[in-house]
Amino acid sequence: MNTNFFYLTTELITGFFALLVITKVLGKTQITQLTPFDFISALVLGELVGNAIYDKNIGLNYVIYAVFVWGTLIYTVEWLTQKYKGTRNFLQGKPSIIIREGKIDFQQLKKDQMDINQLQQLLRQKDVFSIREVQYGILEANGSISILKKDNYEQPNKKDLNLTPQKVCLPITLILDGEILLDNLRESGYNLAWLKQQLFTYGITDEKEVFYAEWLEGDSLYINTYSS
């Protein structure tokens, strides 16, 4: 076998098992509870090993040393967060309430550098297609969202109660970040005059006051202003 291929194979195998050992030592939180810090740590660790493997001027000892030092730093941070509670918010982040009592907390959403589209995506991943279903929404430190549904949307479902199934409709976003989505409005079957009238009934004279509004067939217009 060519010498270069031999060393490359040796370094790949060593790097593979070194990363495997580090992952086992650090625990399953690297996968199941991936925080922004964990994500960056994994990227850097992979980059260190990758550079060490493909750089001809770097030997096998560098691969082992790089993995050991970086793994030690990560382990130290994990130890600190377990030993001292005061370090957890800084090193791991903390949850934040972005939907409170059925209303989106615009200021908190802005503080977490998240927009309404990202919030809707996270909710859909939880099988929630309308914000009106949510009583509380908590953005976790790892970027996922935990929700507590309103009482009307909790179990048991209609099948459990032997009720007649009703038509299921998808909510349509009409106003987003103070801007009326005209295509969505036309899709809903209503016009601008109707929407203006609906806003007026809520005491809203300008759509720019509205952070988010959605329409759902058979239900009232859901409105969340910037001040809600």
N, CA and C atoms as a LAMMPS dump frame, in Angstrom:
ITEM: TIMESTEP
0
ITEM: NUMBER OF ATOMS
684
ITEM: BOX BOUNDS ff ff ff
-5.0000000000000000e+02 5.0000000000000000e+02
-5.0000000000000000e+02 5.0000000000000000e+02
-5.0000000000000000e+02 5.0000000000000000e+02
ITEM: ATOMS id mol type element x y z
1 1 1 N 0.854 -1.201 0
2 1 2 C 0 0 0
3 1 3 C 0.889 1.25 0
4 2 1 N 0.502 2.246 -0.751
5 2 2 C 1.217 3.51 -0.785
6 2 3 C 1.312 4.099 0.616
7 3 1 N 2.496 4.703 0.942
8 3 2 C 2.726 5.233 2.296
9 3 3 C 1.683 6.282 2.66
10 4 1 N 1.335 7.165 1.722
11 4 2 C 0.352 8.214 2.005
12 4 3 C -1.014 7.616 2.347
13 5 1 N -1.402 6.588 1.606
14 5 2 C -2.677 5.927 1.882
15 5 3 C -2.64 5.212 3.229
16 6 1 N -1.485 4.666 3.542
17 6 2 C -1.347 3.954 4.824
18 6 3 C -1.536 4.919 5.995
19 7 1 N -0.849 6.062 5.938
20 7 2 C -0.972 7.04 7.015
21 7 3 C -2.378 7.635 7.076
22 8 1 N -2.963 7.871 5.909
23 8 2 C -4.321 8.417 5.875
24 8 3 C -5.311 7.436 6.502
25 9 1 N -5.168 6.155 6.164
26 9 2 C -6.04 5.136 6.738
27 9 3 C -5.87 5.06 8.245
28 10 1 N -4.609 5.104 8.689
29 10 2 C -4.326 5.039 10.13
30 10 3 C -4.931 6.224 10.868
31 11 1 N -4.784 7.422 10.281
32 11 2 C -5.308 8.628 10.925
33 11 3 C -6.836 8.632 10.926
34 12 1 N -7.444 8.156 9.841
35 12 2 C -8.912 8.084 9.794
36 12 3 C -9.45 7.157 10.877
37 13 1 N -8.833 5.991 11
38 13 2 C -9.277 5.029 12.018
39 13 3 C -9.073 5.597 13.418
40 14 1 N -7.915 6.224 13.637
41 14 2 C -7.634 6.809 14.954
42 14 3 C -8.603 7.935 15.267
43 15 1 N -8.84 8.808 14.282
44 15 2 C -9.779 9.912 14.482
45 15 3 C -11.183 9.418 14.749
46 16 1 N -11.591 8.381 14.029
47 16 2 C -12.929 7.807 14.217
48 16 3 C -13.126 7.316 15.649
49 17 1 N -12.181 6.511 16.127
50 17 2 C -12.318 5.953 17.472
51 17 3 C -12.109 7.011 18.551
52 18 1 N -11.289 8.027 18.259
53 18 2 C -11.1 9.111 19.221
54 18 3 C -12.403 9.886 19.406
55 19 1 N -13.089 10.197 18.304
56 19 2 C -14.38 10.887 18.378
57 19 3 C -15.424 10.013 19.061
58 20 1 N -15.379 8.703 18.798
59 20 2 C -16.318 7.778 19.421
60 20 3 C -16.148 7.779 20.926
61 21 1 N -14.902 7.75 21.38
62 21 2 C -14.619 7.756 22.822
63 21 3 C -15.084 9.058 23.461
64 22 1 N -14.779 10.185 22.793
65 22 2 C -15.177 11.491 23.325
66 22 3 C -16.683 11.586 23.445
67 23 1 N -17.403 11.092 22.429
68 23 2 C -18.866 11.123 22.462
69 23 3 C -19.408 10.303 23.619
70 24 1 N -18.806 9.148 23.857
71 24 2 C -19.241 8.3 24.966
72 24 3 C -18.964 8.962 26.312
73 25 1 N -17.818 9.614 26.418
74 25 2 C -17.442 10.271 27.682
75 25 3 C -18.342 11.456 27.975
76 26 1 N -18.646 12.247 26.937
77 26 2 C -19.456 13.45 27.131
78 26 3 C -20.918 13.129 27.369
79 27 1 N -21.373 11.958 26.958
80 27 2 C -22.756 11.568 27.219
81 27 3 C -23.666 11.855 26.053
82 28 1 N -24.922 11.408 26.175
83 28 2 C -25.901 11.503 25.096
84 28 3 C -26.457 12.909 24.912
85 29 1 N -26.142 13.831 25.81
86 29 2 C -26.663 15.195 25.657
87 29 3 C -26.154 15.838 24.378
88 30 1 N -25.035 15.329 23.836
89 30 2 C -24.522 15.874 22.587
90 30 3 C -25.504 15.666 21.443
91 31 1 N -26.415 14.714 21.586
92 31 2 C -27.372 14.416 20.527
93 31 3 C -28.782 14.816 20.929
94 32 1 N -29.234 14.37 22.092
95 32 2 C -30.623 14.541 22.485
96 32 3 C -30.945 15.931 23.005
97 33 1 N -29.948 16.645 23.526
98 33 2 C -30.192 17.975 24.079
99 33 3 C -29.167 18.954 23.512
100 34 1 N -29.105 19.017 22.205
101 34 2 C -28.095 19.804 21.522
102 34 3 C -28.365 21.292 21.693
103 35 1 N -27.515 21.96 22.464
104 35 2 C -27.611 23.397 22.646
105 35 3 C -26.726 24.083 21.608
106 36 1 N -26.864 25.407 21.423
107 36 2 C -25.981 26.101 20.482
108 36 3 C -24.505 25.871 20.783
109 37 1 N -24.147 25.838 22.073
110 37 2 C -22.755 25.597 22.456
111 37 3 C -22.316 24.198 22.035
112 38 1 N -23.174 23.199 22.261
113 38 2 C -22.856 21.828 21.868
114 38 3 C -22.676 21.718 20.359
115 39 1 N -23.539 22.416 19.612
116 39 2 C -23.474 22.374 18.16
117 39 3 C -22.146 22.926 17.645
118 40 1 N -21.752 24.076 18.181
119 40 2 C -20.481 24.69 17.777
120 40 3 C -19.309 23.805 18.188
121 41 1 N -19.392 23.217 19.378
122 41 2 C -18.323 22.349 19.855
123 41 3 C -18.134 21.154 18.939
124 42 1 N -19.252 20.571 18.504
125 42 2 C -19.172 19.42 17.603
126 42 3 C -18.549 19.811 16.267
127 43 1 N -18.915 20.997 15.751
128 43 2 C -18.348 21.458 14.486
129 43 3 C -16.837 21.662 14.594
130 44 1 N -16.417 22.319 15.675
131 44 2 C -14.989 22.598 15.856
132 44 3 C -14.209 21.306 16.034
133 45 1 N -14.767 20.383 16.807
134 45 2 C -14.098 19.111 17.034
135 45 3 C -13.923 18.356 15.719
136 46 1 N -14.97 18.331 14.901
137 46 2 C -14.869 17.679 13.604
138 46 3 C -13.867 18.366 12.689
139 47 1 N -13.826 19.698 12.752
140 47 2 C -12.888 20.461 11.927
141 47 3 C -11.446 20.186 12.339
142 48 1 N -11.202 20.105 13.645
143 48 2 C -9.858 19.809 14.135
144 48 3 C -9.374 18.453 13.636
145 49 1 N -10.233 17.47 13.767
146 49 2 C -9.856 16.124 13.325
147 49 3 C -9.677 16.085 11.808
148 50 1 N -10.585 16.762 11.074
149 50 2 C -10.488 16.771 9.62
150 50 3 C -9.196 17.405 9.13
151 51 1 N -8.849 18.549 9.719
152 51 2 C -7.604 19.22 9.327
153 51 3 C -6.384 18.378 9.656
154 52 1 N -6.439 17.73 10.822
155 52 2 C -5.302 16.906 11.244
156 52 3 C -5.118 15.716 10.322
157 53 1 N -6.219 15.151 9.867
158 53 2 C -6.142 13.955 9.022
159 53 3 C -5.606 14.283 7.625
160 54 1 N -6.045 15.379 7.046
161 54 2 C -5.715 15.662 5.649
162 54 3 C -4.526 16.604 5.463
163 55 1 N -3.947 17.052 6.557
164 55 2 C -2.735 17.878 6.467
165 55 3 C -1.517 16.954 6.573
166 56 1 N -0.725 16.909 5.534
167 56 2 C 0.416 15.993 5.489
168 56 3 C 1.487 16.337 6.525
169 57 1 N 1.507 17.594 6.959
170 57 2 C 2.536 18.019 7.913
171 57 3 C 2.156 17.748 9.363
172 58 1 N 0.958 17.212 9.56
173 58 2 C 0.487 16.95 10.924
174 58 3 C 0.449 15.453 11.158
175 59 1 N 1.044 15.038 12.248
176 59 2 C 1.138 13.621 12.547
177 59 3 C -0.055 13.098 13.325
178 60 1 N 0.003 11.792 13.587
179 60 2 C -1.065 11.104 14.302
180 60 3 C -1.221 11.621 15.729
181 61 1 N -0.097 12.005 16.323
182 61 2 C -0.142 12.508 17.704
183 61 3 C -0.947 13.804 17.802
184 62 1 N -0.958 14.585 16.711
185 62 2 C -1.719 15.836 16.707
186 62 3 C -3.22 15.551 16.726
187 63 1 N -3.633 14.52 16.013
188 63 2 C -5.045 14.144 15.992
189 63 3 C -5.513 13.806 17.409
190 64 1 N -4.738 12.963 18.073
191 64 2 C -5.102 12.538 19.433
192 64 3 C -5.081 13.718 20.397
193 65 1 N -4.063 14.57 20.271
194 65 2 C -3.929 15.721 21.171
195 65 3 C -5.08 16.71 20.981
196 66 1 N -5.443 16.994 19.71
197 66 2 C -6.522 17.953 19.421
198 66 3 C -7.845 17.458 19.981
199 67 1 N -8.132 16.184 19.771
200 67 2 C -9.378 15.613 20.285
201 67 3 C -9.386 15.625 21.808
202 68 1 N -8.268 15.299 22.414
203 68 2 C -8.186 15.245 23.876
204 68 3 C -8.402 16.631 24.506
205 69 1 N -7.711 17.64 23.984
206 69 2 C -7.814 18.989 24.557
207 69 3 C -9.219 19.551 24.385
208 70 1 N -9.771 19.444 23.177
209 70 2 C -11.111 19.994 22.939
210 70 3 C -12.162 19.221 23.728
211 71 1 N -12.011 17.901 23.781
212 71 2 C -12.938 17.087 24.575
213 71 3 C -12.873 17.441 26.049
214 72 1 N -11.668 17.74 26.543
215 72 2 C -11.506 18.132 27.942
216 72 3 C -12.215 19.455 28.231
217 73 1 N -12.108 20.396 27.282
218 73 2 C -12.775 21.684 27.459
219 73 3 C -14.294 21.52 27.506
220 74 1 N -14.818 20.693 26.6
221 74 2 C -16.265 20.458 26.586
222 74 3 C -16.706 19.778 27.873
223 75 1 N -15.926 18.788 28.308
224 75 2 C -16.258 18.062 29.54
225 75 3 C -16.239 19.006 30.739
226 76 1 N -15.27 19.939 30.753
227 76 2 C -15.174 20.905 31.85
228 76 3 C -16.407 21.793 31.918
229 77 1 N -16.87 22.24 30.742
230 77 2 C -18.079 23.068 30.695
231 77 3 C -19.284 22.282 31.189
232 78 1 N -19.405 21.009 30.765
233 78 2 C -20.518 20.171 31.226
234 78 3 C -20.454 19.983 32.737
235 79 1 N -19.263 19.806 33.259
236 79 2 C -19.079 19.618 34.71
237 79 3 C -19.478 20.887 35.467
238 80 1 N -19.085 22.037 34.932
239 80 2 C -19.427 23.311 35.578
240 80 3 C -20.944 23.513 35.641
241 81 1 N -21.649 23.2 34.549
242 81 2 C -23.099 23.404 34.518
243 81 3 C -23.832 22.443 35.46
244 82 1 N -23.238 21.27 35.689
245 82 2 C -23.853 20.329 36.615
246 82 3 C -23.541 20.675 38.061
247 83 1 N -22.337 21.203 38.287
248 83 2 C -21.892 21.503 39.655
249 83 3 C -22.423 22.843 40.146
250 84 1 N -22.43 23.843 39.284
251 84 2 C -22.818 25.191 39.681
252 84 3 C -24.008 25.66 38.843
253 85 1 N -25.153 25.777 39.461
254 85 2 C -26.371 26.135 38.749
255 85 3 C -26.295 27.52 38.115
256 86 1 N -25.548 28.408 38.751
257 86 2 C -25.464 29.779 38.258
258 86 3 C -24.821 29.903 36.883
259 87 1 N -24.078 28.865 36.459
260 87 2 C -23.401 28.934 35.162
261 87 3 C -24.283 28.426 34.018
262 88 1 N -25.416 27.812 34.345
263 88 2 C -26.231 27.16 33.305
264 88 3 C -26.827 28.146 32.321
265 89 1 N -27.372 29.242 32.821
266 89 2 C -27.997 30.219 31.921
267 89 3 C -26.996 30.79 30.933
268 90 1 N -25.764 31.025 31.408
269 90 2 C -24.74 31.622 30.557
270 90 3 C -24.178 30.614 29.55
271 91 1 N -23.912 29.404 30.011
272 91 2 C -23.256 28.413 29.16
273 91 3 C -24.237 27.596 28.316
274 92 1 N -25.425 27.369 28.812
275 92 2 C -26.392 26.538 28.098
276 92 3 C -27.578 27.322 27.549
277 93 1 N -27.78 28.525 28.052
278 93 2 C -28.958 29.29 27.676
279 93 3 C -30.127 28.924 28.567
280 94 1 N -31.216 29.657 28.44
281 94 2 C -32.392 29.376 29.26
282 94 3 C -33.657 29.499 28.423
283 95 1 N -34.697 28.777 28.814
284 95 2 C -35.962 28.843 28.063
285 95 3 C -36.584 30.235 28.176
286 96 1 N -37.402 30.572 27.174
287 96 2 C -38.113 31.851 27.219
288 96 3 C -39.539 31.636 26.731
289 97 1 N -40.484 32.348 27.346
290 97 2 C -41.892 32.233 26.976
291 97 3 C -42.165 33.172 25.811
292 98 1 N -42.496 32.608 24.644
293 98 2 C -42.744 33.439 23.473
294 98 3 C -44.233 33.52 23.132
295 99 1 N -45.035 32.607 23.686
296 99 2 C -46.491 32.712 23.6
297 99 3 C -47.031 32.636 25.014
298 100 1 N -47.7 33.701 25.427
299 100 2 C -48.161 33.794 26.815
300 100 3 C -49.666 34.061 26.83
301 101 1 N -50.396 33.116 27.442
302 101 2 C -51.854 33.215 27.528
303 101 3 C -52.482 33.431 26.148
304 102 1 N -51.988 32.68 25.171
305 102 2 C -52.566 32.712 23.831
306 102 3 C -52.103 33.852 22.949
307 103 1 N -51.212 34.702 23.445
308 103 2 C -50.725 35.84 22.673
309 103 3 C -49.213 35.741 22.467
310 104 1 N -48.782 36.085 21.244
311 104 2 C -47.355 36.08 20.955
312 104 3 C -46.685 37.255 21.658
313 105 1 N -45.609 36.978 22.374
314 105 2 C -44.837 38.028 23.021
315 105 3 C -43.831 38.559 22.004
316 106 1 N -44.194 39.644 21.326
317 106 2 C -43.367 40.17 20.248
318 106 3 C -41.984 40.582 20.743
319 107 1 N -41.926 41.21 21.906
320 107 2 C -40.64 41.671 22.431
321 107 3 C -39.705 40.505 22.724
322 108 1 N -40.255 39.437 23.298
323 108 2 C -39.44 38.265 23.597
324 108 3 C -39.01 37.572 22.311
325 109 1 N -39.908 37.533 21.34
326 109 2 C -39.589 36.932 20.047
327 109 3 C -38.435 37.69 19.388
328 110 1 N -38.493 39.01 19.477
329 110 2 C -37.44 39.848 18.918
330 110 3 C -36.129 39.651 19.669
331 111 1 N -36.228 39.509 20.986
332 111 2 C -35.043 39.298 21.816
333 111 3 C -34.359 37.986 21.464
334 112 1 N -35.153 36.973 21.129
335 112 2 C -34.604 35.668 20.75
336 112 3 C -34.21 35.61 19.283
337 113 1 N -34.315 36.757 18.587
338 113 2 C -33.939 36.873 17.171
339 113 3 C -34.68 35.842 16.318
340 114 1 N -35.981 35.764 16.539
341 114 2 C -36.828 34.841 15.784
342 114 3 C -37.957 35.625 15.147
343 115 1 N -38.332 35.245 13.917
344 115 2 C -39.459 35.896 13.273
345 115 3 C -40.674 34.975 13.299
346 116 1 N -41.8 35.482 12.851
347 116 2 C -43.06 34.751 12.942
348 116 3 C -43.048 33.498 12.069
349 117 1 N -42.334 33.55 10.927
350 117 2 C -42.261 32.381 10.056
351 117 3 C -41.536 31.217 10.736
352 118 1 N -40.48 31.536 11.441
353 118 2 C -39.747 30.498 12.176
354 118 3 C -40.602 29.925 13.29
355 119 1 N -41.371 30.787 13.955
356 119 2 C -42.259 30.322 15.014
357 119 3 C -43.317 29.383 14.458
358 120 1 N -43.902 29.748 13.322
359 120 2 C -44.92 28.903 12.704
360 120 3 C -44.338 27.539 12.314
361 121 1 N -43.125 27.539 11.836
362 121 2 C -42.48 26.279 11.457
363 121 3 C -42.286 25.378 12.672
364 122 1 N -41.841 25.955 13.772
365 122 2 C -41.65 25.172 14.998
366 122 3 C -42.975 24.608 15.501
367 123 1 N -44.036 25.397 15.394
368 123 2 C -45.349 24.934 15.837
369 123 3 C -45.849 23.794 14.95
370 124 1 N -45.645 23.915 13.645
371 124 2 C -46.084 22.85 12.746
372 124 3 C -45.36 21.539 13.024
373 125 1 N -44.107 21.643 13.467
374 125 2 C -43.367 20.442 13.83
375 125 3 C -43.959 19.766 15.066
376 126 1 N -44.77 20.518 15.813
377 126 2 C -45.476 19.977 16.968
378 126 3 C -46.936 19.654 16.618
379 127 1 N -47.235 19.606 15.31
380 127 2 C -48.593 19.33 14.824
381 127 3 C -49.589 20.399 15.26
382 128 1 N -49.12 21.624 15.376
383 128 2 C -49.981 22.765 15.685
384 128 3 C -49.948 23.698 14.474
385 129 1 N -51.097 23.866 13.812
386 129 2 C -51.157 24.658 12.59
387 129 3 C -51.816 26.013 12.798
388 130 1 N -52.222 26.302 14.013
389 130 2 C -52.818 27.601 14.32
390 130 3 C -52.35 28.052 15.697
391 131 1 N -51.898 29.288 15.767
392 131 2 C -51.418 29.822 17.039
393 131 3 C -52.542 29.907 18.06
394 132 1 N -53.786 29.991 17.575
395 132 2 C -54.92 30.11 18.497
396 132 3 C -55.085 28.869 19.37
397 133 1 N -54.445 27.761 18.991
398 133 2 C -54.539 26.537 19.786
399 133 3 C -53.635 26.574 21.016
400 134 1 N -52.678 27.503 21.033
401 134 2 C -51.62 27.486 22.046
402 134 3 C -51.907 28.467 23.172
403 135 1 N -51.848 27.969 24.389
404 135 2 C -51.966 28.821 25.569
405 135 3 C -50.593 29.373 25.969
406 136 1 N -49.617 28.482 26.01
407 136 2 C -48.243 28.89 26.323
408 136 3 C -47.282 28.193 25.362
409 137 1 N -46.293 28.935 24.897
410 137 2 C -45.245 28.374 24.062
411 137 3 C -43.894 28.764 24.637
412 138 1 N -43.048 27.782 24.876
413 138 2 C -41.747 28.027 25.499
414 138 3 C -40.636 27.637 24.534
415 139 1 N -39.788 28.591 24.199
416 139 2 C -38.637 28.325 23.346
417 139 3 C -37.513 27.777 24.215
418 140 1 N -37.129 26.532 23.969
419 140 2 C -36.108 25.877 24.779
420 140 3 C -34.716 26.33 24.358
421 141 1 N -33.74 26.039 25.2
422 141 2 C -32.359 26.467 24.944
423 141 3 C -31.775 25.824 23.694
424 142 1 N -32.278 24.655 23.316
425 142 2 C -31.749 23.977 22.132
426 142 3 C -32.463 24.38 20.848
427 143 1 N -33.382 25.361 20.936
428 143 2 C -34.059 25.872 19.747
429 143 3 C -35.385 25.216 19.439
430 144 1 N -35.761 24.188 20.196
431 144 2 C -37.069 23.56 19.996
432 144 3 C -38.127 24.337 20.775
433 145 1 N -39.385 23.998 20.579
434 145 2 C -40.457 24.686 21.282
435 145 3 C -41.33 23.671 22.011
436 146 1 N -41.698 24.013 23.222
437 146 2 C -42.632 23.208 24.008
438 146 3 C -43.923 23.994 24.133
439 147 1 N -45.046 23.313 23.957
440 147 2 C -46.326 24.028 23.967
441 147 3 C -47.303 23.424 24.966
442 148 1 N -48.143 24.285 25.493
443 148 2 C -49.277 23.883 26.315
444 148 3 C -50.517 24.392 25.594
445 149 1 N -51.334 23.463 25.123
446 149 2 C -52.497 23.851 24.344
447 149 3 C -53.611 24.401 25.224
448 150 1 N -54.478 25.181 24.612
449 150 2 C -55.665 25.648 25.31
450 150 3 C -56.571 24.459 25.611
451 151 1 N -57.403 24.638 26.6
452 151 2 C -58.228 23.533 27.085
453 151 3 C -59.098 22.935 25.981
454 152 1 N -59.637 23.773 25.091
455 152 2 C -60.522 23.287 24.03
456 152 3 C -59.816 22.385 23.026
457 153 1 N -58.487 22.492 22.966
458 153 2 C -57.725 21.726 21.979
459 153 3 C -56.98 20.55 22.589
460 154 1 N -57.18 20.325 23.877
461 154 2 C -56.535 19.194 24.542
462 154 3 C -57.337 17.919 24.317
463 155 1 N -56.727 16.794 24.619
464 155 2 C -57.431 15.519 24.577
465 155 3 C -58.507 15.5 25.664
466 156 1 N -59.616 14.722 25.538
467 156 2 C -59.847 13.727 24.491
468 156 3 C -60.292 14.362 23.187
469 157 1 N -60.08 13.627 22.085
470 157 2 C -60.496 14.138 20.787
471 157 3 C -61.896 13.656 20.432
472 158 1 N -62.391 14.067 19.279
473 158 2 C -63.757 13.743 18.876
474 158 3 C -63.963 12.244 18.701
475 159 1 N -62.922 11.549 18.272
476 159 2 C -63.036 10.109 18.102
477 159 3 C -63.286 9.43 19.44
478 160 1 N -62.611 9.939 20.487
479 160 2 C -62.807 9.369 21.818
480 160 3 C -64.239 9.56 22.302
481 161 1 N -64.861 10.666 21.893
482 161 2 C -66.211 10.992 22.356
483 161 3 C -67.291 10.552 21.37
484 162 1 N -66.887 9.867 20.302
485 162 2 C -67.83 9.383 19.286
486 162 3 C -68.634 10.511 18.651
487 163 1 N -67.98 11.645 18.413
488 163 2 C -68.638 12.784 17.785
489 163 3 C -68.447 12.735 16.273
490 164 1 N -69.357 13.362 15.546
491 164 2 C -69.287 13.382 14.085
492 164 3 C -68.114 14.248 13.623
493 165 1 N -67.242 13.713 12.79
494 165 2 C -66.101 14.489 12.298
495 165 3 C -66.564 15.712 11.507
496 166 1 N -65.857 16.799 11.672
497 166 2 C -66.147 18.03 10.944
498 166 3 C -65.053 18.3 9.923
499 167 1 N -65.364 19.179 8.979
500 167 2 C -64.382 19.56 7.975
501 167 3 C -63.186 20.24 8.629
502 168 1 N -61.987 19.831 8.231
503 168 2 C -60.757 20.411 8.773
504 168 3 C -60.191 21.401 7.756
505 169 1 N -59.945 22.645 8.21
506 169 2 C -59.429 23.693 7.326
507 169 3 C -58.072 24.17 7.814
508 170 1 N -57.258 24.576 6.875
509 170 2 C -55.937 25.089 7.208
510 170 3 C -56.009 26.596 7.452
511 171 1 N -55.475 27.07 8.569
512 171 2 C -55.488 28.523 8.835
513 171 3 C -54.697 29.278 7.761
514 172 1 N -55.145 30.47 7.445
515 172 2 C -54.496 31.299 6.43
516 172 3 C -54.004 32.591 7.079
517 173 1 N -52.717 32.858 6.934
518 173 2 C -52.136 34.077 7.488
519 173 3 C -52.518 35.267 6.609
520 174 1 N -53.149 36.275 7.213
521 174 2 C -53.601 37.455 6.46
522 174 3 C -52.693 38.66 6.668
523 175 1 N -52.145 38.787 7.883
524 175 2 C -51.246 39.912 8.183
525 175 3 C -50.002 39.355 8.854
526 176 1 N -48.858 39.808 8.369
527 176 2 C -47.586 39.347 8.904
528 176 3 C -46.65 40.536 9.03
529 177 1 N -46.204 40.787 10.236
530 177 2 C -45.297 41.922 10.491
531 177 3 C -45.87 43.235 9.985
532 178 1 N -47.176 43.446 10.208
533 178 2 C -47.805 44.707 9.841
534 178 3 C -48.119 44.853 8.373
535 179 1 N -47.979 43.787 7.587
536 179 2 C -48.222 43.855 6.145
537 179 3 C -49.32 42.86 5.757
538 180 1 N -50.297 43.341 4.999
539 180 2 C -51.385 42.478 4.541
540 180 3 C -50.893 41.597 3.394
541 181 1 N -51.111 40.291 3.508
542 181 2 C -50.729 39.35 2.466
543 181 3 C -51.907 39.201 1.499
544 182 1 N -51.882 39.962 0.419
545 182 2 C -53.027 40.043 -0.492
546 182 3 C -53.344 38.71 -1.156
547 183 1 N -52.324 37.929 -1.495
548 183 2 C -52.564 36.621 -2.107
549 183 3 C -53.325 35.704 -1.152
550 184 1 N -52.925 35.722 0.101
551 184 2 C -53.609 34.898 1.11
552 184 3 C -55.028 35.396 1.348
553 185 1 N -55.198 36.717 1.3
554 185 2 C -56.525 37.295 1.507
555 185 3 C -57.483 36.843 0.402
556 186 1 N -56.989 36.861 -0.832
557 186 2 C -57.815 36.391 -1.951
558 186 3 C -58.13 34.906 -1.819
559 187 1 N -57.162 34.145 -1.337
560 187 2 C -57.366 32.706 -1.149
561 187 3 C -58.441 32.427 -0.105
562 188 1 N -58.534 33.307 0.884
563 188 2 C -59.536 33.125 1.934
564 188 3 C -60.952 33.415 1.433
565 189 1 N -61.056 34.104 0.283
566 189 2 C -62.37 34.421 -0.272
567 189 3 C -62.893 35.772 0.147
568 190 1 N -62.097 36.547 0.84
569 190 2 C -62.516 37.874 1.296
570 190 3 C -61.682 38.94 0.603
571 191 1 N -62.106 40.199 0.794
572 191 2 C -61.386 41.302 0.176
573 191 3 C -60.825 42.245 1.242
574 192 1 N -60.154 43.28 0.762
575 192 2 C -59.489 44.222 1.655
576 192 3 C -60.495 44.964 2.532
577 193 1 N -61.655 45.294 1.972
578 193 2 C -62.674 46.019 2.736
579 193 3 C -63.151 45.179 3.924
580 194 1 N -63.329 43.896 3.692
581 194 2 C -63.752 43.004 4.778
582 194 3 C -62.705 42.951 5.889
583 195 1 N -61.467 42.852 5.494
584 195 2 C -60.39 42.781 6.49
585 195 3 C -60.309 44.074 7.296
586 196 1 N -60.428 45.205 6.614
587 196 2 C -60.392 46.499 7.308
588 196 3 C -61.529 46.596 8.323
589 197 1 N -62.692 46.099 7.92
590 197 2 C -63.852 46.122 8.81
591 197 3 C -63.622 45.235 10.025
592 198 1 N -63.031 44.084 9.794
593 198 2 C -62.72 43.173 10.901
594 198 3 C -61.74 43.813 11.882
595 199 1 N -60.741 44.459 11.337
596 199 2 C -59.755 45.133 12.193
597 199 3 C -60.416 46.251 12.989
598 200 1 N -61.328 46.959 12.353
599 200 2 C -62.013 48.073 13.018
600 200 3 C -62.823 47.588 14.219
601 201 1 N -63.418 46.385 14.092
602 201 2 C -64.203 45.84 15.211
603 201 3 C -63.314 45.547 16.421
604 202 1 N -62.022 45.372 16.171
605 202 2 C -61.066 45.15 17.265
606 202 3 C -60.415 46.457 17.72
607 203 1 N -60.887 47.57 17.149
608 203 2 C -60.333 48.869 17.524
609 203 3 C -59.016 49.167 16.843
610 204 1 N -58.751 48.506 15.72
611 204 2 C -57.492 48.683 14.992
612 204 3 C -57.779 49.43 13.687
613 205 1 N -57.164 50.573 13.512
614 205 2 C -57.399 51.398 12.32
615 205 3 C -56.298 51.254 11.278
616 206 1 N -55.167 50.67 11.654
617 206 2 C -54.038 50.535 10.733
618 206 3 C -53.451 49.131 10.877
619 207 1 N -53.301 48.431 9.757
620 207 2 C -52.77 47.061 9.808
621 207 3 C -51.333 46.999 10.312
622 208 1 N -50.637 48.141 10.278
623 208 2 C -49.26 48.161 10.762
624 208 3 C -49.187 47.949 12.278
625 209 1 N -50.327 48.058 12.952
626 209 2 C -50.376 47.789 14.393
627 209 3 C -50.408 46.282 14.683
628 210 1 N -50.67 45.506 13.636
629 210 2 C -50.869 44.064 13.809
630 210 3 C -49.588 43.307 13.502
631 211 1 N -49.146 42.52 14.446
632 211 2 C -47.966 41.692 14.255
633 211 3 C -48.307 40.421 13.475
634 212 1 N -49.473 39.847 13.807
635 212 2 C -49.876 38.602 13.15
636 212 3 C -51.391 38.477 13.193
637 213 1 N -51.967 38.064 12.078
638 213 2 C -53.41 37.817 12.021
639 213 3 C -53.655 36.63 11.099
640 214 1 N -54.547 35.738 11.518
641 214 2 C -54.862 34.581 10.684
642 214 3 C -56.368 34.359 10.635
643 215 1 N -56.797 33.779 9.532
644 215 2 C -58.208 33.47 9.338
645 215 3 C -58.391 31.964 9.269
646 216 1 N -59.447 31.473 9.931
647 216 2 C -59.769 30.059 9.914
648 216 3 C -61.258 29.914 9.664
649 217 1 N -61.59 29.157 8.644
650 217 2 C -62.995 28.976 8.274
651 217 3 C -63.798 28.427 9.454
652 218 1 N -64.919 29.095 9.743
653 218 2 C -65.775 28.675 10.843
654 218 3 C -65.391 29.259 12.176
655 219 1 N -64.367 30.094 12.194
656 219 2 C -63.92 30.711 13.439
657 219 3 C -63.682 32.196 13.202
658 220 1 N -63.502 32.937 14.286
659 220 2 C -63.278 34.378 14.158
660 220 3 C -61.835 34.652 13.761
661 221 1 N -61.596 35.883 13.334
662 221 2 C -60.249 36.292 12.948
663 221 3 C -59.372 36.358 14.194
664 222 1 N -58.204 35.738 14.112
665 222 2 C -57.248 35.781 15.229
666 222 3 C -56.272 36.916 14.981
667 223 1 N -56.148 37.807 15.966
668 223 2 C -55.276 38.99 15.804
669 223 3 C -54.32 39.095 16.985
670 224 1 N -53.058 39.335 16.654
671 224 2 C -52.036 39.566 17.674
672 224 3 C -51.312 40.855 17.318
673 225 1 N -51.514 41.9 18.126
674 225 2 C -50.86 43.183 17.851
675 225 3 C -49.47 43.199 18.474
676 226 1 N -48.704 44.217 18.133
677 226 2 C -47.353 44.341 18.691
678 226 3 C -47.391 44.561 20.193
679 227 1 N -48.467 45.144 20.684
680 227 2 C -48.557 45.465 22.101
681 227 3 C -49.187 44.359 22.914
682 228 1 N -49.675 43.284 22.262
683 228 2 C -50.343 42.196 22.972
684 228 3 C -49.348 41.418 23.814
